């Protein structure tokens, strides 16, 4: 009896079986595409605020329609963070690149309440009504929203990206900065650095710009912190190099090794109490984390970008993501599938017989970006061959003779002489002085190649998923079907951009065979 091999990636089942999947839907509407912040009202889940690089918008119907509210004046207009007042449903705060703004009438009007010329990255409010601001000059506190005090204990010009206060323990505050993580047990009167990211005195060296860039890429810089709502001793820290966790209020930190996550840059962390799961906004997409299994699952289907700025979770279990390409929301798709015969693995290959393989596309992307390994090898060979090429020094001299006497002076010009000198540094045959620079450039090139291949892989397989959906389960709605087709063309264009047009050219060649 022949054993049939199922290809599970098609998500097919038997006759009249149902299936559930989680996909992203673009709910941007008339919003700006370049979004940075989102906040769902804790009083009414129909109300959502979204901030862009220019303005703030509001929805009162769970994102179906959006209304423009306000544009920040000045050159710096970005809305970095949005906070609903924990005790007043009509009051909302906007942390912007041009100060702190407040509305007391559900967005009808806004006023600037932090008058200093500072970028405000984050704002939190404790149970006593005190406002704490994370700015590009440390932490500011106001007890009445009129008088603002810069809290000592954190160096000046420190960028504080985020703050967190435990709702049941308001004296405990954490501040995440470019210097590291600071903790206060007395509402901000004193601070202690509990996570060190870098020393600013050692950040830059004039010796080599390439070496400084390499050092920056290797730094572990914190970006966002979340205190566990059930146990304030547990703290989750997102950094440029993955997730760190402390189980003793920040005294000790451990990098959490989670399957499928790695050392990705984490920008935002959300805990969903209904599902008991954590969600991460990263530079590589949105991930769902199960700490019991130490596993991460990327939620990627129909999400056109990896550049996730911030996420939010509603009570229905849906995740909202603000990105550089608009606002997206997870949707659970449940449909009836009718399949007369189980598809074979060979069927999968049939659908893509007229397309280049992933290996071909990767190879062409490497060639187009000029990040192939042979380039590094050639650098090293050329640096040694340089030792055989002499330094040439060409000079032209003119002899001037002066004779001074009691009754006369005489000046004689000439003869005119040419001179040539050659110099070899044979030590470069053993160790070239260019090796250090080559080592730095090669590491940067390897990182660039990895980034390019990651993007190629994402676009390539996302395109295959979209194509399979159109072929095997075409949407009945015309608008949805056209959107899928446009998405397929967009992914094709993305692969063309990474391969210099090779992907479309190869598609045409294979289709004509």
C-alpha positions as CSV (number, residue, x, y, z in Angstrom):
1,X,0.0,0.0,0.0
2,X,1.4,3.3,-1.0
3,X,2.0,5.7,1.8
4,X,1.0,9.3,1.0
5,X,3.1,12.1,2.4
6,X,1.1,15.2,3.5
7,X,2.6,18.6,3.2
8,X,1.4,20.3,6.4
9,X,2.4,23.7,5.2
10,X,-0.7,23.8,3.0
11,X,-3.0,23.5,6.1
12,X,-5.4,21.1,4.2
13,X,-7.7,18.7,6.0
14,X,-10.3,16.1,5.0
15,X,-13.7,16.7,3.4
16,X,-15.7,19.5,5.2
17,X,-13.1,19.9,7.9
18,X,-12.6,23.4,9.4
19,X,-9.4,25.2,10.2
20,X,-8.4,28.2,12.2
21,X,-5.5,30.5,11.5
22,X,-4.2,33.9,12.7
23,X,-3.5,36.5,10.0
24,X,-2.9,40.2,9.9
25,X,-5.3,42.7,8.4
26,X,-4.5,46.2,7.4
27,X,-6.8,48.5,9.4
28,X,-5.1,51.8,8.6
29,X,-7.9,53.4,6.7
30,X,-7.0,57.1,6.3
31,X,-4.2,56.9,8.8
32,X,-0.6,58.0,8.0
33,X,1.5,55.0,7.1
34,X,4.5,55.9,9.3
35,X,3.1,55.1,12.8
36,X,4.9,55.0,16.1
37,X,2.4,54.6,19.0
38,X,-1.0,53.1,19.9
39,X,-3.1,52.9,23.0
40,X,-6.5,51.2,23.6
41,X,-8.8,52.8,26.1
42,X,-9.1,50.8,29.4
43,X,-12.6,52.2,29.8
44,X,-14.0,51.5,26.3
45,X,-12.3,49.1,23.9
46,X,-14.0,50.8,21.0
47,X,-11.8,53.8,21.6
48,X,-8.2,53.6,20.2
49,X,-5.6,56.4,19.8
50,X,-2.8,56.1,17.2
51,X,0.2,58.4,16.8
52,X,2.3,59.0,13.7
53,X,5.3,61.0,12.8
54,X,3.0,64.0,12.2
55,X,-0.3,63.7,14.1
56,X,-2.6,61.8,16.4
57,X,-5.8,59.9,15.3
58,X,-8.7,58.4,17.1
59,X,-11.2,55.6,16.4
60,X,-14.4,55.0,18.3
61,X,-15.4,51.8,16.5
62,X,-12.5,49.5,17.0
63,X,-10.5,50.8,14.1
64,X,-13.2,50.7,11.4
65,X,-13.0,54.4,10.9
66,X,-10.4,57.1,12.0
67,X,-10.6,60.7,12.7
68,X,-7.8,63.2,12.7
69,X,-7.3,65.0,16.1
70,X,-4.2,67.1,16.3
71,X,-0.8,67.9,14.7
72,X,2.1,68.8,16.9
73,X,3.6,72.1,15.9
74,X,7.2,72.6,15.1
75,X,9.8,70.5,13.3
76,X,9.6,67.5,15.8
77,X,6.1,66.2,15.4
78,X,6.4,62.5,16.3
79,X,4.0,60.9,18.8
80,X,6.2,58.6,20.9
81,X,3.7,57.3,23.4
82,X,0.0,57.7,24.4
83,X,-1.3,57.3,27.9
84,X,-5.0,57.2,29.0
85,X,-5.3,58.7,32.5
86,X,-5.8,55.8,34.9
87,X,-8.6,57.7,36.8
88,X,-10.2,59.9,34.2
89,X,-11.5,58.4,30.9
90,X,-11.7,61.8,29.1
91,X,-8.0,62.7,29.7
92,X,-5.2,61.5,27.5
93,X,-1.5,62.4,27.4
94,X,0.7,62.5,24.4
95,X,4.5,62.1,24.8
96,X,5.9,63.8,21.7
97,X,9.2,64.9,20.3
98,X,8.1,68.5,21.1
99,X,7.0,68.0,24.8
100,X,4.0,66.6,26.6
101,X,0.5,67.4,25.5
102,X,-2.8,66.7,27.2
103,X,-6.5,66.6,26.3
104,X,-9.3,66.8,28.9
105,X,-12.2,66.5,26.4
106,X,-11.6,63.2,24.6
107,X,-9.3,64.7,22.0
108,X,-11.3,67.8,21.0
109,X,-8.5,70.1,22.1
110,X,-4.9,69.7,23.3
111,X,-2.6,71.9,25.4
112,X,1.1,71.6,26.0
113,X,1.7,71.1,29.7
114,X,5.5,70.4,29.7
115,X,7.0,73.6,28.5
116,X,10.6,72.7,28.4
117,X,12.2,72.1,25.0
118,X,12.6,68.4,25.5
119,X,11.8,65.3,23.6
120,X,9.4,63.2,25.7
121,X,9.7,59.5,25.0
122,X,7.4,58.1,27.7
123,X,4.9,59.1,30.4
124,X,3.5,57.2,33.3
125,X,1.2,58.2,36.2
126,X,1.2,56.7,39.6
127,X,-1.7,56.1,42.0
128,X,-1.3,59.5,43.6
129,X,-1.6,61.3,40.3
130,X,2.1,62.1,39.9
131,X,3.4,62.3,36.3
132,X,6.8,60.9,35.4
133,X,8.4,61.7,32.0
134,X,11.2,59.9,30.3
135,X,13.0,62.6,28.2
136,X,16.2,63.2,26.3
137,X,17.5,64.8,29.6
138,X,16.6,62.2,32.2
139,X,13.4,61.9,34.2
140,X,11.0,64.8,35.1
141,X,8.3,64.7,37.8
142,X,5.3,66.8,38.4
143,X,2.8,66.5,41.2
144,X,0.4,69.1,39.9
145,X,1.2,69.2,36.1
146,X,2.4,72.8,36.6
147,X,5.8,72.6,38.3
148,X,8.3,70.2,36.8
149,X,11.4,68.9,38.6
150,X,14.2,67.0,37.0
151,X,15.0,64.1,39.2
152,X,18.7,63.7,40.3
153,X,20.5,60.4,40.2
154,X,20.4,59.9,36.5
155,X,23.1,61.8,34.5
156,X,22.1,64.8,32.4
157,X,21.5,64.4,28.7
158,X,20.5,60.8,29.4
159,X,17.8,59.5,27.0
160,X,15.1,57.7,29.1
161,X,13.2,55.6,26.6
162,X,10.6,54.0,28.9
163,X,9.4,53.9,32.5
164,X,7.3,51.5,34.5
165,X,5.6,51.7,37.9
166,X,3.9,48.7,39.4
167,X,0.2,49.6,40.0
168,X,0.1,48.0,43.5
169,X,3.6,49.3,44.5
170,X,3.9,52.9,43.3
171,X,7.2,53.6,45.1
172,X,9.0,51.1,42.8
173,X,10.0,52.8,39.5
174,X,12.2,51.6,36.7
175,X,13.8,53.9,34.0
176,X,15.3,52.5,30.8
177,X,18.0,54.7,29.3
178,X,20.9,54.7,27.0
179,X,23.1,54.4,30.1
180,X,21.3,51.3,31.3
181,X,18.4,50.6,33.6
182,X,17.8,52.6,36.8
183,X,15.6,51.6,39.7
184,X,14.1,53.7,42.5
185,X,12.4,52.3,45.7
186,X,11.3,55.8,46.9
187,X,9.2,57.2,44.0
188,X,12.2,58.7,42.2
189,X,14.0,60.5,45.1
190,X,17.1,58.3,44.6
191,X,18.2,56.0,41.8
192,X,20.5,53.0,41.4
193,X,21.7,51.7,38.1
194,X,20.9,48.0,38.0
195,X,21.7,47.2,34.3
196,X,24.7,48.7,32.6
197,X,24.6,49.1,28.8
198,X,27.6,51.2,28.1
199,X,29.9,53.9,29.3
200,X,29.5,57.1,27.3
201,X,33.1,58.1,27.9
202,X,34.1,54.9,26.0
203,X,31.4,55.1,23.3
204,X,33.5,56.8,20.6
205,X,37.1,56.7,19.6
206,X,38.7,58.9,16.9
207,X,41.0,56.0,15.8
208,X,38.5,54.2,13.5
209,X,35.0,55.0,12.5
210,X,34.5,51.4,11.4
211,X,35.6,50.0,14.7
212,X,33.2,52.3,16.5
213,X,30.4,51.1,14.3
214,X,31.3,47.5,15.0
215,X,31.3,48.2,18.8
216,X,27.9,49.8,18.6
217,X,26.5,46.7,16.8
218,X,27.8,44.5,19.6
219,X,26.4,46.6,22.4
220,X,23.4,45.5,24.5
221,X,21.3,48.5,24.8
222,X,18.0,48.4,26.7
223,X,14.8,49.7,25.1
224,X,11.7,48.7,27.0
225,X,10.9,47.3,30.5
226,X,7.8,45.6,32.0
227,X,7.2,44.7,35.6
228,X,5.3,41.5,36.1
229,X,1.8,42.4,37.2
230,X,1.5,39.4,39.5
231,X,5.0,39.4,41.0
232,X,6.8,42.8,41.1
233,X,10.1,41.0,41.8
234,X,10.1,39.7,38.2
235,X,11.1,42.2,35.5
236,X,11.2,41.7,31.7
237,X,13.7,43.8,29.7
238,X,13.8,44.2,26.0
239,X,17.2,45.1,24.5
240,X,18.9,45.3,21.1
241,X,20.2,41.8,21.8
242,X,17.2,39.9,23.0
243,X,15.2,39.4,26.2
244,X,16.6,39.7,29.7
245,X,14.7,38.7,32.9
246,X,15.4,39.5,36.5
247,X,13.7,37.5,39.3
248,X,15.0,39.7,42.2
249,X,13.9,43.3,41.3
250,X,16.8,44.0,38.9
251,X,19.7,42.9,41.1
252,X,20.6,40.1,38.7
253,X,19.8,39.6,35.1
254,X,19.7,36.6,32.8
255,X,19.4,36.5,29.1
256,X,16.5,34.2,28.3
257,X,17.3,31.8,25.6
258,X,14.0,31.2,23.8
259,X,13.6,29.0,20.8
260,X,13.0,30.8,17.5
261,X,13.7,34.2,19.1
262,X,17.5,34.6,19.3
263,X,19.1,38.0,19.9
264,X,16.5,40.0,18.0
265,X,16.1,43.7,18.9
266,X,13.0,44.0,21.2
267,X,11.2,47.3,21.1
268,X,8.0,46.7,23.1
269,X,6.5,44.0,25.4
270,X,2.9,43.3,26.1
271,X,1.3,40.8,28.5
272,X,-2.1,39.5,27.7
273,X,-3.9,38.4,30.9
274,X,-6.6,36.5,29.0
275,X,-4.1,34.2,27.3
276,X,-1.3,34.4,29.9
277,X,1.1,35.0,27.0
278,X,3.6,37.7,26.2
279,X,3.9,39.5,22.9
280,X,7.0,41.2,21.6
281,X,7.4,44.0,19.0
282,X,10.8,43.5,17.4
283,X,12.8,44.6,14.4
284,X,12.0,41.2,12.9
285,X,8.2,41.1,13.4
286,X,5.8,40.2,16.2
287,X,6.4,37.2,18.4
288,X,4.2,35.3,20.8
289,X,6.1,33.9,23.8
290,X,5.3,30.9,25.9
291,X,7.7,31.0,28.9
292,X,6.6,27.6,30.1
293,X,7.9,26.0,26.9
294,X,10.6,28.6,26.3
295,X,9.3,29.0,22.7
296,X,8.6,31.9,20.5
297,X,6.2,31.9,17.6
298,X,6.3,34.6,15.0
299,X,2.9,36.0,13.8
300,X,3.7,36.9,10.3
301,X,1.0,36.0,7.8
302,X,-0.1,38.9,5.6
303,X,2.2,41.4,7.6
304,X,4.1,43.3,4.9
305,X,6.9,44.6,7.1
306,X,9.2,43.5,10.0
307,X,9.6,47.0,11.3
308,X,7.2,46.9,14.3
309,X,7.3,50.1,16.5
310,X,4.7,49.2,19.2
311,X,1.9,46.7,19.9
312,X,-1.3,46.6,22.0
313,X,-3.6,43.8,23.1
314,X,-7.4,44.1,23.4
315,X,-9.7,42.0,25.6
316,X,-10.8,39.8,22.7
317,X,-7.2,38.5,22.3
318,X,-6.4,40.5,19.2
319,X,-3.0,42.1,18.8
320,X,-2.6,45.5,17.2
321,X,0.7,46.5,15.6
322,X,1.9,50.0,14.5
323,X,4.5,49.8,11.8
324,X,6.3,51.9,9.1
325,X,3.6,50.7,6.7
326,X,0.5,51.4,8.7
327,X,-1.7,49.8,11.4
328,X,-2.4,46.0,11.5
329,X,-4.6,43.8,13.6
330,X,-4.7,40.0,14.0
331,X,-7.8,38.3,12.8
332,X,-8.8,34.7,13.3
333,X,-9.7,33.1,10.1
334,X,-12.0,30.1,10.2
335,X,-13.3,28.6,7.0
336,X,-14.7,25.4,5.5
337,X,-12.2,23.6,3.3
338,X,-13.4,21.0,0.7
339,X,-10.7,18.8,-0.5
340,X,-11.5,15.7,-2.5
341,X,-8.0,14.2,-2.2
342,X,-5.2,14.7,0.2
343,X,-2.5,16.8,-1.5
344,X,0.9,15.2,-1.9
345,X,4.3,16.7,-1.4
346,X,4.8,16.5,-5.1
347,X,1.7,18.8,-5.6
348,X,3.4,21.5,-3.6
349,X,6.4,21.4,-6.0
350,X,4.0,21.5,-9.0
351,X,2.6,24.9,-7.9
352,X,6.1,26.5,-8.1
353,X,7.6,24.6,-11.0
354,X,7.9,27.9,-13.0
355,X,9.7,29.8,-10.3
356,X,13.3,30.2,-9.2
357,X,14.3,28.3,-6.0
358,X,15.2,30.0,-2.8
359,X,18.9,29.1,-3.4
360,X,18.9,30.9,-6.8
361,X,17.3,34.0,-5.3
362,X,19.7,34.1,-2.3
363,X,22.7,33.7,-4.6
364,X,21.5,36.5,-6.9
365,X,20.8,38.8,-3.9
366,X,24.3,38.2,-2.6
367,X,25.8,39.0,-6.0
368,X,23.7,42.1,-6.5
369,X,24.6,43.5,-3.1
370,X,28.3,42.5,-3.5
371,X,28.5,40.8,-0.2
372,X,29.8,37.5,-1.4
373,X,32.5,35.7,0.7
374,X,35.1,35.8,-2.1
375,X,35.2,39.6,-1.7
376,X,36.7,39.3,1.8
377,X,39.2,36.8,0.5
378,X,40.2,39.2,-2.3
379,X,40.7,42.0,0.2
380,X,43.2,39.9,2.1
381,X,45.1,38.8,-1.0
382,X,45.3,42.4,-2.3
383,X,46.5,43.7,1.1
384,X,49.5,41.3,0.9
385,X,50.2,41.9,-2.8
386,X,50.4,45.6,-1.9
387,X,53.8,44.8,-0.3
388,X,55.3,44.2,-3.8
389,X,54.2,47.6,-4.9
390,X,56.8,50.3,-3.9
391,X,56.1,53.7,-2.7
392,X,57.4,56.0,-5.4
393,X,58.9,59.4,-4.5
394,X,59.7,61.7,-7.4
395,X,61.6,65.0,-6.8
396,X,63.0,67.8,-8.9
397,X,65.8,69.8,-7.4
398,X,67.4,73.1,-8.4
399,X,70.9,74.1,-7.1
400,X,71.4,77.7,-6.2
401,X,75.0,78.9,-5.4
402,X,75.6,82.4,-3.8
403,X,79.0,84.0,-3.6
404,X,79.4,87.2,-1.5
405,X,82.4,89.4,-1.8
406,X,83.6,92.8,-0.6
407,X,83.0,94.4,-3.9
408,X,80.5,92.1,-5.6
409,X,77.8,89.4,-5.1
410,X,77.4,86.5,-7.4
411,X,74.4,84.0,-7.7
412,X,74.6,80.9,-9.8
413,X,71.5,78.9,-10.6
414,X,71.9,75.2,-11.7
415,X,72.3,72.5,-12.4
416,X,68.7,71.2,-12.3
417,X,68.5,67.6,-11.0
418,X,65.7,64.9,-11.0
419,X,65.5,62.2,-8.3
420,X,63.5,59.0,-8.0
421,X,63.3,56.8,-4.8
422,X,61.5,53.5,-4.3
423,X,60.5,52.0,-0.9
424,X,59.1,48.6,-0.1
425,X,57.6,47.5,3.2
426,X,58.2,43.7,3.0
427,X,56.7,43.2,6.5
428,X,53.2,43.5,4.8
429,X,53.9,40.1,3.3
430,X,53.5,38.6,6.7
431,X,51.1,41.0,8.4
432,X,49.5,43.8,6.5
433,X,48.6,46.9,8.4
434,X,45.3,46.8,6.6
435,X,44.3,43.5,8.3
436,X,42.6,45.3,11.2
437,X,40.4,47.4,8.9
438,X,39.6,44.3,6.8
439,X,38.5,42.3,9.9
440,X,36.1,45.1,10.9
441,X,34.8,45.5,7.4
442,X,34.4,41.8,6.9
443,X,32.3,41.5,10.1
444,X,30.1,44.3,9.0
445,X,29.7,42.7,5.6
446,X,28.7,39.4,7.1
447,X,26.0,41.1,9.2
448,X,24.8,42.9,6.1
449,X,24.7,39.6,4.2
450,X,22.7,38.0,7.0
451,X,20.2,40.9,7.0
452,X,19.7,40.7,3.2
453,X,19.2,36.9,3.3
454,X,16.7,37.3,6.2
455,X,14.7,39.7,4.1
456,X,14.9,37.5,1.0
457,X,13.7,34.5,2.9
458,X,10.8,36.4,4.4
459,X,9.6,37.9,1.1
460,X,10.2,34.6,-0.8
461,X,8.1,32.4,1.5
462,X,5.5,35.0,2.2
463,X,5.0,35.3,-1.6
464,X,4.6,31.5,-1.8
465,X,1.9,31.6,1.0
466,X,0.0,34.3,-0.8
467,X,0.2,32.5,-4.1
468,X,-1.0,29.2,-2.5
469,X,-4.0,31.0,-1.0
470,X,-5.0,32.5,-4.4
471,X,-4.6,29.2,-6.2
472,X,-6.1,26.8,-3.6
473,X,-8.6,28.9,-1.7
474,X,-9.3,32.1,-3.7
475,X,-11.3,34.7,-1.7
476,X,-14.9,35.0,-2.9
477,X,-14.9,38.7,-2.2
478,X,-13.6,40.7,-5.2
479,X,-11.9,43.4,-3.1
480,X,-10.1,40.8,-0.9
481,X,-9.0,38.9,-4.0
482,X,-7.6,42.0,-5.6
483,X,-5.8,42.9,-2.4
484,X,-4.2,39.4,-2.4
485,X,-3.1,39.9,-6.0
486,X,-1.7,43.3,-5.2
487,X,0.2,41.8,-2.2
488,X,1.6,39.2,-4.5
489,X,2.9,41.9,-6.9
490,X,4.3,43.8,-4.0
491,X,6.3,40.8,-2.7
492,X,7.6,40.2,-6.3
493,X,8.7,43.8,-6.5
494,X,10.5,43.4,-3.1
495,X,12.4,40.4,-4.4
496,X,13.3,42.3,-7.6
497,X,14.6,45.2,-5.5
498,X,16.9,42.8,-3.7
499,X,18.1,41.0,-6.8
500,X,18.3,43.8,-9.4
501,X,15.2,42.6,-11.2
502,X,16.5,39.0,-11.5
503,X,13.4,37.5,-9.9
504,X,10.9,38.8,-12.5
505,X,13.3,38.1,-15.3
506,X,13.7,34.5,-14.1
507,X,10.0,34.0,-13.8
508,X,9.5,35.1,-17.4
509,X,12.3,32.7,-18.6
510,X,10.9,29.7,-16.8
511,X,7.3,30.4,-17.9
512,X,8.4,30.3,-21.5
513,X,10.1,26.9,-21.3
